[in-house]
Amino acid sequence: MRPTASGIVFLLLGAALTIAAYRFSLPGMLPAGILLVGLVVLSALIVLLASGRIAVSLAARTRIVEGRPLTAVGAETPIEVHVRNRTPLPIGSFAVEIAMEDGFGPDRSLRMPGLAARAEDAAPVVVLPTRRGMSGVKDVRIRIEGPFGLVARTRRTGSGLTVAVAVPDQRLPLHGSPRSSAQPSDSRHLMRGSSTLDFHTREYVPGDDMRHIHWASTARLGELMVRERAHEETPLAVVLLDTLGADPDGHGADIAVTAAAAAALHHLDRDADVILQSGDVRVSALGTRGCDAIRLESARHASGAQVPDDVRVPASAWHVTVCALTAQRADALIQTLPRGMARSRFVVEELSDSGIGLDTALFGGALTLPHEWRSGSGDSR
């Protein structure tokens, strides 16, 4: 708390009048001097009481995933600042200063109108995150001035807000198509889905149960057709994300994370189950909720995280995507895969700068990663 320029003038003038009253025996100046100093003291007491009783809270108007607000780099993120007057007296206009975490946009300052006794108000703020990670509002301070603008106080409220900032969605092509992994699944008619059984028709073979004849197909084709059932299967894709050796000031980890998220979202779009091995964190994703789980992990992934050397890839996986910073790490992970498993390989150090688009405010612009995906099976790369 400190006096403003006006408050300093009042204090100096009041002190001068008081001294003059005693020095030059001018008693008429004493009440005026005391009044000026008293106004500053009264203003300070009011500011001290009012500022200590203003409560501030924050809320992000975006979707919540696992109890955490989720947004993306370059996406407009609305935040509401709620203020409440907990005193029985009205409060005049005051300022709210919002300090952002690094990469969550510039700091903001709002001017709030006066609040009646026990009243509350809210003000919207739109931020534009420029960096992935667990970010948000670092702190909120209020600055309030007393009557006549003689004293001002700035107080930290201790309010903050943590927001998960995911990488922007990208859709990168991957080669190959889902294949069934179970031995009995040789039928071309099996469909992927969430139920357990699928039915198809085939030609009648002597010995088939006549109760299984599919009469509609028989009438349409002119020969006996039998209805047969088989277990449905949902393909499984695995994404390995390794950012070992990431430069804290570089963009390599963010590019690898974006590529891994793009691969996972690609598989989810094709109705596959996905396992994302993000460093030593394993995320299982399925459907719409799986997409949000992938986005959340793209925000949580710590640069420099390493996929364990003994990572286990299910034998039922039809495709594995390896995303790494260096060819050495990518090759080491590929060596752990079962022989003959289809895979794609994405290595950041093999990309040309012209295709990365790092001049786009780090994924805040229209970033399009280059389609440098290599796929194959067996020992080929």
Disulfide bonds with the S-S distance in Angstrom:
none
